[in-house]
Amino acid sequence: MVITLMIGSFVVILNQTLMISALPTLMHEFDVPSSTVQWLTTGFMLTNGIMIPITAFLIETFTTRQLFLYAMGIFAE
């Protein structure tokens, strides 16, 4: 369980780093100022903050198998 949490934390930090390195390209492609593009980072962190308690609720409500099958069904379409 601890290894899974460590891998998940690493992936979140990696995603944040990758998004920050993409900001200059996004600014150039969409011709927007840096303050506008930085909202992507804010939105990403807000989404993470919202999904953590939702995930805890879902894990307590449903079995891991049900959650996995539901997630695969959503992303397979």
PyMOL Python script that loads the backbone (N, CA, C, O; Angstrom):
from pymol import cmd

cmd.read_pdbstr("""\
ATOM      1  N   MET A   1       0.822  -1.181   0.000  1.00  0.00           N
ATOM      2  CA  MET A   1       0.000   0.000   0.000  1.00  0.00           C
ATOM      3  C   MET A   1       0.874   1.255   0.000  1.00  0.00           C
ATOM      4  O   MET A   1       0.586   2.216  -0.714  1.00  0.00           O
ATOM      5  N   VAL A   2       1.924   1.244   0.790  1.00  0.00           N
ATOM      6  CA  VAL A   2       2.813   2.401   0.864  1.00  0.00           C
ATOM      7  C   VAL A   2       3.507   2.624  -0.479  1.00  0.00           C
ATOM      8  O   VAL A   2       3.678   3.765  -0.907  1.00  0.00           O
ATOM      9  N   ILE A   3       3.903   1.554  -1.134  1.00  0.00           N
ATOM     10  CA  ILE A   3       4.565   1.684  -2.442  1.00  0.00           C
ATOM     11  C   ILE A   3       3.602   2.294  -3.452  1.00  0.00           C
ATOM     12  O   ILE A   3       4.006   3.140  -4.250  1.00  0.00           O
ATOM     13  N   THR A   4       2.353   1.887  -3.435  1.00  0.00           N
ATOM     14  CA  THR A   4       1.347   2.451  -4.343  1.00  0.00           C
ATOM     15  C   THR A   4       1.159   3.942  -4.089  1.00  0.00           C
ATOM     16  O   THR A   4       1.061   4.723  -5.035  1.00  0.00           O
ATOM     17  N   LEU A   5       1.107   4.340  -2.831  1.00  0.00           N
ATOM     18  CA  LEU A   5       0.974   5.754  -2.486  1.00  0.00           C
ATOM     19  C   LEU A   5       2.203   6.549  -2.932  1.00  0.00           C
ATOM     20  O   LEU A   5       2.076   7.676  -3.411  1.00  0.00           O
ATOM     21  N   MET A   6       3.380   5.966  -2.776  1.00  0.00           N
ATOM     22  CA  MET A   6       4.604   6.657  -3.199  1.00  0.00           C
ATOM     23  C   MET A   6       4.635   6.824  -4.712  1.00  0.00           C
ATOM     24  O   MET A   6       5.022   7.881  -5.209  1.00  0.00           O
ATOM     25  N   ILE A   7       4.233   5.799  -5.443  1.00  0.00           N
ATOM     26  CA  ILE A   7       4.193   5.899  -6.907  1.00  0.00           C
ATOM     27  C   ILE A   7       3.167   6.951  -7.327  1.00  0.00           C
ATOM     28  O   ILE A   7       3.431   7.746  -8.229  1.00  0.00           O
ATOM     29  N   GLY A   8       2.013   6.962  -6.689  1.00  0.00           N
ATOM     30  CA  GLY A   8       0.989   7.963  -7.000  1.00  0.00           C
ATOM     31  C   GLY A   8       1.472   9.377  -6.732  1.00  0.00           C
ATOM     32  O   GLY A   8       1.217  10.279  -7.531  1.00  0.00           O
ATOM     33  N   SER A   9       2.163   9.585  -5.623  1.00  0.00           N
ATOM     34  CA  SER A   9       2.710  10.907  -5.316  1.00  0.00           C
ATOM     35  C   SER A   9       3.751  11.326  -6.341  1.00  0.00           C
ATOM     36  O   SER A   9       3.788  12.485  -6.756  1.00  0.00           O
ATOM     37  N   PHE A  10       4.590  10.392  -6.747  1.00  0.00           N
ATOM     38  CA  PHE A  10       5.592  10.689  -7.760  1.00  0.00           C
ATOM     39  C   PHE A  10       4.950  11.085  -9.087  1.00  0.00           C
ATOM     40  O   PHE A  10       5.412  12.014  -9.750  1.00  0.00           O
ATOM     41  N   VAL A  11       3.886  10.380  -9.475  1.00  0.00           N
ATOM     42  CA  VAL A  11       3.228  10.675 -10.749  1.00  0.00           C
ATOM     43  C   VAL A  11       2.569  12.052 -10.709  1.00  0.00           C
ATOM     44  O   VAL A  11       2.594  12.766 -11.712  1.00  0.00           O
ATOM     45  N   VAL A  12       1.982  12.444  -9.576  1.00  0.00           N
ATOM     46  CA  VAL A  12       1.387  13.776  -9.459  1.00  0.00           C
ATOM     47  C   VAL A  12       2.452  14.850  -9.610  1.00  0.00           C
ATOM     48  O   VAL A  12       2.242  15.836 -10.316  1.00  0.00           O
ATOM     49  N   ILE A  13       3.588  14.669  -8.956  1.00  0.00           N
ATOM     50  CA  ILE A  13       4.676  15.637  -9.080  1.00  0.00           C
ATOM     51  C   ILE A  13       5.207  15.664 -10.505  1.00  0.00           C
ATOM     52  O   ILE A  13       5.519  16.732 -11.032  1.00  0.00           O
ATOM     53  N   LEU A  14       5.310  14.506 -11.127  1.00  0.00           N
ATOM     54  CA  LEU A  14       5.763  14.432 -12.518  1.00  0.00           C
ATOM     55  C   LEU A  14       4.792  15.152 -13.450  1.00  0.00           C
ATOM     56  O   LEU A  14       5.218  15.890 -14.338  1.00  0.00           O
ATOM     57  N   ASN A  15       3.494  14.943 -13.255  1.00  0.00           N
ATOM     58  CA  ASN A  15       2.495  15.629 -14.076  1.00  0.00           C
ATOM     59  C   ASN A  15       2.589  17.140 -13.922  1.00  0.00           C
ATOM     60  O   ASN A  15       2.504  17.877 -14.904  1.00  0.00           O
ATOM     61  N   GLN A  16       2.763  17.594 -12.700  1.00  0.00           N
ATOM     62  CA  GLN A  16       2.895  19.035 -12.451  1.00  0.00           C
ATOM     63  C   GLN A  16       4.125  19.587 -13.158  1.00  0.00           C
ATOM     64  O   GLN A  16       4.063  20.655 -13.765  1.00  0.00           O
ATOM     65  N   THR A  17       5.228  18.878 -13.086  1.00  0.00           N
ATOM     66  CA  THR A  17       6.461  19.322 -13.736  1.00  0.00           C
ATOM     67  C   THR A  17       6.306  19.353 -15.249  1.00  0.00           C
ATOM     68  O   THR A  17       6.754  20.295 -15.902  1.00  0.00           O
ATOM     69  N   LEU A  18       5.679  18.333 -15.806  1.00  0.00           N
ATOM     70  CA  LEU A  18       5.474  18.304 -17.255  1.00  0.00           C
ATOM     71  C   LEU A  18       4.561  19.431 -17.712  1.00  0.00           C
ATOM     72  O   LEU A  18       4.785  20.016 -18.771  1.00  0.00           O
ATOM     73  N   MET A  19       3.541  19.741 -16.931  1.00  0.00           N
ATOM     74  CA  MET A  19       2.647  20.819 -17.321  1.00  0.00           C
ATOM     75  C   MET A  19       3.362  22.167 -17.263  1.00  0.00           C
ATOM     76  O   MET A  19       3.159  23.014 -18.133  1.00  0.00           O
ATOM     77  N   ILE A  20       4.188  22.368 -16.254  1.00  0.00           N
ATOM     78  CA  ILE A  20       4.914  23.636 -16.143  1.00  0.00           C
ATOM     79  C   ILE A  20       5.880  23.813 -17.310  1.00  0.00           C
ATOM     80  O   ILE A  20       6.051  24.925 -17.808  1.00  0.00           O
ATOM     81  N   SER A  21       6.510  22.726 -17.750  1.00  0.00           N
ATOM     82  CA  SER A  21       7.430  22.854 -18.878  1.00  0.00           C
ATOM     83  C   SER A  21       6.689  23.089 -20.192  1.00  0.00           C
ATOM     84  O   SER A  21       7.294  23.552 -21.159  1.00  0.00           O
ATOM     85  N   ALA A  22       5.391  22.780 -20.247  1.00  0.00           N
ATOM     86  CA  ALA A  22       4.601  22.999 -21.461  1.00  0.00           C
ATOM     87  C   ALA A  22       3.996  24.396 -21.523  1.00  0.00           C
ATOM     88  O   ALA A  22       3.460  24.781 -22.563  1.00  0.00           O
ATOM     89  N   LEU A  23       4.066  25.159 -20.448  1.00  0.00           N
ATOM     90  CA  LEU A  23       3.437  26.478 -20.434  1.00  0.00           C
ATOM     91  C   LEU A  23       3.964  27.418 -21.518  1.00  0.00           C
ATOM     92  O   LEU A  23       3.153  28.070 -22.175  1.00  0.00           O
ATOM     93  N   PRO A  24       5.268  27.524 -21.740  1.00  0.00           N
ATOM     94  CA  PRO A  24       5.724  28.424 -22.812  1.00  0.00           C
ATOM     95  C   PRO A  24       5.196  28.040 -24.198  1.00  0.00           C
ATOM     96  O   PRO A  24       4.864  28.912 -25.001  1.00  0.00           O
ATOM     97  N   THR A  25       5.122  26.758 -24.472  1.00  0.00           N
ATOM     98  CA  THR A  25       4.584  26.307 -25.762  1.00  0.00           C
ATOM     99  C   THR A  25       3.111  26.661 -25.877  1.00  0.00           C
ATOM    100  O   THR A  25       2.662  27.117 -26.929  1.00  0.00           O
ATOM    101  N   LEU A  26       2.356  26.455 -24.804  1.00  0.00           N
ATOM    102  CA  LEU A  26       0.944  26.811 -24.815  1.00  0.00           C
ATOM    103  C   LEU A  26       0.752  28.314 -24.993  1.00  0.00           C
ATOM    104  O   LEU A  26      -0.153  28.746 -25.707  1.00  0.00           O
ATOM    105  N   MET A  27       1.597  29.109 -24.347  1.00  0.00           N
ATOM    106  CA  MET A  27       1.511  30.562 -24.499  1.00  0.00           C
ATOM    107  C   MET A  27       1.748  30.963 -25.949  1.00  0.00           C
ATOM    108  O   MET A  27       1.052  31.830 -26.477  1.00  0.00           O
ATOM    109  N   HIS A  28       2.713  30.346 -26.584  1.00  0.00           N
ATOM    110  CA  HIS A  28       3.028  30.677 -27.979  1.00  0.00           C
ATOM    111  C   HIS A  28       1.935  30.197 -28.933  1.00  0.00           C
ATOM    112  O   HIS A  28       1.514  30.946 -29.814  1.00  0.00           O
ATOM    113  N   GLU A  29       1.476  28.965 -28.769  1.00  0.00           N
ATOM    114  CA  GLU A  29       0.485  28.391 -29.684  1.00  0.00           C
ATOM    115  C   GLU A  29      -0.867  29.101 -29.608  1.00  0.00           C
ATOM    116  O   GLU A  29      -1.504  29.338 -30.635  1.00  0.00           O
ATOM    117  N   PHE A  30      -1.302  29.440 -28.396  1.00  0.00           N
ATOM    118  CA  PHE A  30      -2.616  30.058 -28.241  1.00  0.00           C
ATOM    119  C   PHE A  30      -2.549  31.584 -28.142  1.00  0.00           C
ATOM    120  O   PHE A  30      -3.582  32.247 -28.049  1.00  0.00           O
ATOM    121  N   ASP A  31      -1.338  32.139 -28.161  1.00  0.00           N
ATOM    122  CA  ASP A  31      -1.119  33.581 -28.114  1.00  0.00           C
ATOM    123  C   ASP A  31      -1.835  34.222 -26.919  1.00  0.00           C
ATOM    124  O   ASP A  31      -2.620  35.158 -27.070  1.00  0.00           O
ATOM    125  N   VAL A  32      -1.540  33.689 -25.732  1.00  0.00           N
ATOM    126  CA  VAL A  32      -2.132  34.193 -24.501  1.00  0.00           C
ATOM    127  C   VAL A  32      -1.007  34.552 -23.525  1.00  0.00           C
ATOM    128  O   VAL A  32       0.093  34.008 -23.623  1.00  0.00           O
ATOM    129  N   PRO A  33      -1.277  35.463 -22.588  1.00  0.00           N
ATOM    130  CA  PRO A  33      -0.240  35.823 -21.605  1.00  0.00           C
ATOM    131  C   PRO A  33      -0.026  34.721 -20.572  1.00  0.00           C
ATOM    132  O   PRO A  33      -0.827  33.794 -20.447  1.00  0.00           O
ATOM    133  N   SER A  34       1.063  34.848 -19.844  1.00  0.00           N
ATOM    134  CA  SER A  34       1.412  33.822 -18.854  1.00  0.00           C
ATOM    135  C   SER A  34       0.378  33.719 -17.737  1.00  0.00           C
ATOM    136  O   SER A  34       0.145  32.630 -17.213  1.00  0.00           O
ATOM    137  N   SER A  35      -0.241  34.832 -17.368  1.00  0.00           N
ATOM    138  CA  SER A  35      -1.240  34.781 -16.293  1.00  0.00           C
ATOM    139  C   SER A  35      -2.438  33.916 -16.684  1.00  0.00           C
ATOM    140  O   SER A  35      -3.038  33.267 -15.828  1.00  0.00           O
ATOM    141  N   THR A  36      -2.785  33.904 -17.960  1.00  0.00           N
ATOM    142  CA  THR A  36      -3.897  33.077 -18.422  1.00  0.00           C
ATOM    143  C   THR A  36      -3.520  31.606 -18.421  1.00  0.00           C
ATOM    144  O   THR A  36      -4.317  30.764 -18.010  1.00  0.00           O
ATOM    145  N   VAL A  37      -2.321  31.288 -18.875  1.00  0.00           N
ATOM    146  CA  VAL A  37      -1.888  29.896 -18.965  1.00  0.00           C
ATOM    147  C   VAL A  37      -1.647  29.305 -17.578  1.00  0.00           C
ATOM    148  O   VAL A  37      -1.796  28.098 -17.388  1.00  0.00           O
ATOM    149  N   GLN A  38      -1.283  30.130 -16.625  1.00  0.00           N
ATOM    150  CA  GLN A  38      -1.045  29.622 -15.276  1.00  0.00           C
ATOM    151  C   GLN A  38      -2.325  29.127 -14.610  1.00  0.00           C
ATOM    152  O   GLN A  38      -2.263  28.404 -13.616  1.00  0.00           O
ATOM    153  N   TRP A  39      -3.473  29.503 -15.141  1.00  0.00           N
ATOM    154  CA  TRP A  39      -4.729  28.976 -14.615  1.00  0.00           C
ATOM    155  C   TRP A  39      -4.833  27.480 -14.841  1.00  0.00           C
ATOM    156  O   TRP A  39      -5.561  26.795 -14.123  1.00  0.00           O
ATOM    157  N   LEU A  40      -4.111  26.961 -15.835  1.00  0.00           N
ATOM    158  CA  LEU A  40      -4.077  25.510 -16.030  1.00  0.00           C
ATOM    159  C   LEU A  40      -3.504  24.812 -14.800  1.00  0.00           C
ATOM    160  O   LEU A  40      -4.030  23.796 -14.345  1.00  0.00           O
ATOM    161  N   THR A  41      -2.424  25.371 -14.273  1.00  0.00           N
ATOM    162  CA  THR A  41      -1.799  24.804 -13.083  1.00  0.00           C
ATOM    163  C   THR A  41      -2.757  24.886 -11.891  1.00  0.00           C
ATOM    164  O   THR A  41      -2.879  23.938 -11.114  1.00  0.00           O
ATOM    165  N   THR A  42      -3.430  26.024 -11.758  1.00  0.00           N
ATOM    166  CA  THR A  42      -4.387  26.192 -10.671  1.00  0.00           C
ATOM    167  C   THR A  42      -5.533  25.188 -10.801  1.00  0.00           C
ATOM    168  O   THR A  42      -5.938  24.568  -9.818  1.00  0.00           O
ATOM    169  N   GLY A  43      -6.048  25.033 -12.012  1.00  0.00           N
ATOM    170  CA  GLY A  43      -7.125  24.072 -12.244  1.00  0.00           C
ATOM    171  C   GLY A  43      -6.697  22.649 -11.969  1.00  0.00           C
ATOM    172  O   GLY A  43      -7.467  21.857 -11.426  1.00  0.00           O
ATOM    173  N   PHE A  44      -5.471  22.323 -12.341  1.00  0.00           N
ATOM    174  CA  PHE A  44      -4.942  20.976 -12.087  1.00  0.00           C
ATOM    175  C   PHE A  44      -4.867  20.697 -10.590  1.00  0.00           C
ATOM    176  O   PHE A  44      -5.280  19.632 -10.132  1.00  0.00           O
ATOM    177  N   MET A  45      -4.348  21.640  -9.842  1.00  0.00           N
ATOM    178  CA  MET A  45      -4.228  21.447  -8.397  1.00  0.00           C
ATOM    179  C   MET A  45      -5.608  21.418  -7.716  1.00  0.00           C
ATOM    180  O   MET A  45      -5.818  20.650  -6.778  1.00  0.00           O
ATOM    181  N   LEU A  46      -6.541  22.250  -8.186  1.00  0.00           N
ATOM    182  CA  LEU A  46      -7.896  22.219  -7.633  1.00  0.00           C
ATOM    183  C   LEU A  46      -8.561  20.877  -7.897  1.00  0.00           C
ATOM    184  O   LEU A  46      -9.228  20.324  -7.023  1.00  0.00           O
ATOM    185  N   THR A  47      -8.378  20.356  -9.103  1.00  0.00           N
ATOM    186  CA  THR A  47      -8.949  19.060  -9.438  1.00  0.00           C
ATOM    187  C   THR A  47      -8.371  17.972  -8.544  1.00  0.00           C
ATOM    188  O   THR A  47      -9.107  17.111  -8.062  1.00  0.00           O
ATOM    189  N   ASN A  48      -7.067  18.001  -8.318  1.00  0.00           N
ATOM    190  CA  ASN A  48      -6.451  17.027  -7.407  1.00  0.00           C
ATOM    191  C   ASN A  48      -7.026  17.156  -6.005  1.00  0.00           C
ATOM    192  O   ASN A  48      -7.328  16.152  -5.359  1.00  0.00           O
ATOM    193  N   GLY A  49      -7.177  18.394  -5.531  1.00  0.00           N
ATOM    194  CA  GLY A  49      -7.711  18.619  -4.191  1.00  0.00           C
ATOM    195  C   GLY A  49      -9.138  18.146  -4.030  1.00  0.00           C
ATOM    196  O   GLY A  49      -9.530  17.706  -2.949  1.00  0.00           O
ATOM    197  N   ILE A  50      -9.922  18.232  -5.094  1.00  0.00           N
ATOM    198  CA  ILE A  50     -11.310  17.774  -5.046  1.00  0.00           C
ATOM    199  C   ILE A  50     -11.389  16.260  -5.158  1.00  0.00           C
ATOM    200  O   ILE A  50     -12.207  15.628  -4.489  1.00  0.00           O
ATOM    201  N   MET A  51     -10.554  15.683  -5.990  1.00  0.00           N
ATOM    202  CA  MET A  51     -10.639  14.246  -6.246  1.00  0.00           C
ATOM    203  C   MET A  51     -10.134  13.392  -5.083  1.00  0.00           C
ATOM    204  O   MET A  51     -10.551  12.240  -4.956  1.00  0.00           O
ATOM    205  N   ILE A  52      -9.269  13.906  -4.249  1.00  0.00           N
ATOM    206  CA  ILE A  52      -8.749  13.117  -3.128  1.00  0.00           C
ATOM    207  C   ILE A  52      -9.873  12.706  -2.174  1.00  0.00           C
ATOM    208  O   ILE A  52      -9.989  11.518  -1.871  1.00  0.00           O
ATOM    209  N   PRO A  53     -10.719  13.647  -1.679  1.00  0.00           N
ATOM    210  CA  PRO A  53     -11.806  13.193  -0.807  1.00  0.00           C
ATOM    211  C   PRO A  53     -12.862  12.367  -1.537  1.00  0.00           C
ATOM    212  O   PRO A  53     -13.448  11.456  -0.952  1.00  0.00           O
ATOM    213  N   ILE A  54     -13.110  12.677  -2.814  1.00  0.00           N
ATOM    214  CA  ILE A  54     -14.079  11.888  -3.582  1.00  0.00           C
ATOM    215  C   ILE A  54     -13.582  10.452  -3.720  1.00  0.00           C
ATOM    216  O   ILE A  54     -14.357   9.506  -3.578  1.00  0.00           O
ATOM    217  N   THR A  55     -12.300  10.292  -3.995  1.00  0.00           N
ATOM    218  CA  THR A  55     -11.725   8.954  -4.122  1.00  0.00           C
ATOM    219  C   THR A  55     -11.835   8.188  -2.801  1.00  0.00           C
ATOM    220  O   THR A  55     -12.162   7.002  -2.798  1.00  0.00           O
ATOM    221  N   ALA A  56     -11.569   8.852  -1.699  1.00  0.00           N
ATOM    222  CA  ALA A  56     -11.692   8.187  -0.391  1.00  0.00           C
ATOM    223  C   ALA A  56     -13.127   7.726  -0.158  1.00  0.00           C
ATOM    224  O   ALA A  56     -13.353   6.627   0.349  1.00  0.00           O
ATOM    225  N   PHE A  57     -14.095   8.561  -0.525  1.00  0.00           N
ATOM    226  CA  PHE A  57     -15.502   8.177  -0.378  1.00  0.00           C
ATOM    227  C   PHE A  57     -15.838   6.982  -1.264  1.00  0.00           C
ATOM    228  O   PHE A  57     -16.505   6.049  -0.817  1.00  0.00           O
ATOM    229  N   LEU A  58     -15.377   7.002  -2.527  1.00  0.00           N
ATOM    230  CA  LEU A  58     -15.671   5.911  -3.449  1.00  0.00           C
ATOM    231  C   LEU A  58     -15.051   4.597  -3.000  1.00  0.00           C
ATOM    232  O   LEU A  58     -15.659   3.536  -3.142  1.00  0.00           O
ATOM    233  N   ILE A  59     -13.837   4.669  -2.458  1.00  0.00           N
ATOM    234  CA  ILE A  59     -13.168   3.453  -1.993  1.00  0.00           C
ATOM    235  C   ILE A  59     -13.920   2.841  -0.806  1.00  0.00           C
ATOM    236  O   ILE A  59     -14.001   1.618  -0.693  1.00  0.00           O
ATOM    237  N   GLU A  60     -14.468   3.676   0.071  1.00  0.00           N
ATOM    238  CA  GLU A  60     -15.231   3.150   1.199  1.00  0.00           C
ATOM    239  C   GLU A  60     -16.611   2.648   0.780  1.00  0.00           C
ATOM    240  O   GLU A  60     -17.170   1.761   1.425  1.00  0.00           O
ATOM    241  N   THR A  61     -17.164   3.208  -0.297  1.00  0.00           N
ATOM    242  CA  THR A  61     -18.514   2.854  -0.726  1.00  0.00           C
ATOM    243  C   THR A  61     -18.544   1.615  -1.613  1.00  0.00           C
ATOM    244  O   THR A  61     -19.407   0.753  -1.444  1.00  0.00           O
ATOM    245  N   PHE A  62     -17.609   1.519  -2.555  1.00  0.00           N
ATOM    246  CA  PHE A  62     -17.591   0.440  -3.528  1.00  0.00           C
ATOM    247  C   PHE A  62     -16.357  -0.432  -3.344  1.00  0.00           C
ATOM    248  O   PHE A  62     -15.389  -0.030  -2.698  1.00  0.00           O
ATOM    249  N   THR A  63     -16.402  -1.625  -3.916  1.00  0.00           N
ATOM    250  CA  THR A  63     -15.220  -2.486  -3.877  1.00  0.00           C
ATOM    251  C   THR A  63     -14.213  -2.014  -4.925  1.00  0.00           C
ATOM    252  O   THR A  63     -14.554  -1.285  -5.857  1.00  0.00           O
ATOM    253  N   THR A  64     -12.995  -2.437  -4.753  1.00  0.00           N
ATOM    254  CA  THR A  64     -11.954  -2.064  -5.698  1.00  0.00           C
ATOM    255  C   THR A  64     -12.265  -2.601  -7.089  1.00  0.00           C
ATOM    256  O   THR A  64     -12.009  -1.937  -8.093  1.00  0.00           O
ATOM    257  N   ARG A  65     -12.810  -3.792  -7.137  1.00  0.00           N
ATOM    258  CA  ARG A  65     -13.152  -4.390  -8.428  1.00  0.00           C
ATOM    259  C   ARG A  65     -14.221  -3.575  -9.140  1.00  0.00           C
ATOM    260  O   ARG A  65     -14.114  -3.339 -10.343  1.00  0.00           O
ATOM    261  N   GLN A  66     -15.248  -3.143  -8.419  1.00  0.00           N
ATOM    262  CA  GLN A  66     -16.305  -2.341  -9.028  1.00  0.00           C
ATOM    263  C   GLN A  66     -15.746  -1.028  -9.562  1.00  0.00           C
ATOM    264  O   GLN A  66     -16.087  -0.609 -10.668  1.00  0.00           O
ATOM    265  N   LEU A  67     -14.897  -0.385  -8.785  1.00  0.00           N
ATOM    266  CA  LEU A  67     -14.304   0.879  -9.232  1.00  0.00           C
ATOM    267  C   LEU A  67     -13.440   0.685 -10.466  1.00  0.00           C
ATOM    268  O   LEU A  67     -13.485   1.488 -11.398  1.00  0.00           O
ATOM    269  N   PHE A  68     -12.657  -0.379 -10.471  1.00  0.00           N
ATOM    270  CA  PHE A  68     -11.785  -0.652 -11.610  1.00  0.00           C
ATOM    271  C   PHE A  68     -12.606  -0.899 -12.870  1.00  0.00           C
ATOM    272  O   PHE A  68     -12.315  -0.333 -13.923  1.00  0.00           O
ATOM    273  N   LEU A  69     -13.626  -1.739 -12.767  1.00  0.00           N
ATOM    274  CA  LEU A  69     -14.451  -2.038 -13.940  1.00  0.00           C
ATOM    275  C   LEU A  69     -15.189  -0.796 -14.437  1.00  0.00           C
ATOM    276  O   LEU A  69     -15.309  -0.594 -15.646  1.00  0.00           O
ATOM    277  N   TYR A  70     -15.673   0.018 -13.540  1.00  0.00           N
ATOM    278  CA  TYR A  70     -16.352   1.245 -13.924  1.00  0.00           C
ATOM    279  C   TYR A  70     -15.389   2.203 -14.633  1.00  0.00           C
ATOM    280  O   TYR A  70     -15.732   2.787 -15.662  1.00  0.00           O
ATOM    281  N   ALA A  71     -14.187   2.358 -14.077  1.00  0.00           N
ATOM    282  CA  ALA A  71     -13.193   3.235 -14.705  1.00  0.00           C
ATOM    283  C   ALA A  71     -12.786   2.742 -16.081  1.00  0.00           C
ATOM    284  O   ALA A  71     -12.649   3.536 -17.012  1.00  0.00           O
ATOM    285  N   MET A  72     -12.592   1.437 -16.217  1.00  0.00           N
ATOM    286  CA  MET A  72     -12.254   0.875 -17.530  1.00  0.00           C
ATOM    287  C   MET A  72     -13.393   1.063 -18.522  1.00  0.00           C
ATOM    288  O   MET A  72     -13.157   1.306 -19.706  1.00  0.00           O
ATOM    289  N   GLY A  73     -14.626   0.952 -18.040  1.00  0.00           N
ATOM    290  CA  GLY A  73     -15.780   1.162 -18.911  1.00  0.00           C
ATOM    291  C   GLY A  73     -15.869   2.605 -19.407  1.00  0.00           C
ATOM    292  O   GLY A  73     -16.224   2.850 -20.560  1.00  0.00           O
ATOM    293  N   ILE A  74     -15.546   3.557 -18.529  1.00  0.00           N
ATOM    294  CA  ILE A  74     -15.586   4.969 -18.931  1.00  0.00           C
ATOM    295  C   ILE A  74     -14.498   5.274 -19.947  1.00  0.00           C
ATOM    296  O   ILE A  74     -14.766   5.915 -20.964  1.00  0.00           O
ATOM    297  N   PHE A  75     -13.284   4.828 -19.692  1.00  0.00           N
ATOM    298  CA  PHE A  75     -12.159   5.179 -20.555  1.00  0.00           C
ATOM    299  C   PHE A  75     -12.077   4.329 -21.812  1.00  0.00           C
ATOM    300  O   PHE A  75     -11.338   4.669 -22.736  1.00  0.00           O
ATOM    301  N   ALA A  76     -12.815   3.241 -21.865  1.00  0.00           N
ATOM    302  CA  ALA A  76     -12.786   2.387 -23.068  1.00  0.00           C
ATOM    303  C   ALA A  76     -13.639   2.969 -24.190  1.00  0.00           C
ATOM    304  O   ALA A  76     -13.434   2.645 -25.360  1.00  0.00           O
ATOM    305  N   GLU A  77     -14.584   3.817 -23.840  1.00  0.00           N
ATOM    306  CA  GLU A  77     -15.460   4.377 -24.874  1.00  0.00           C
ATOM    307  C   GLU A  77     -14.806   5.457 -25.652  1.00  0.00           C
ATOM    308  O   GLU A  77     -15.419   6.023 -26.557  1.00  0.00           O
TER     309      GLU A  77
END
""", "prot")
cmd.dss("prot")
cmd.show_as("cartoon", "prot")
cmd.util.cbc("prot")
cmd.orient("prot")
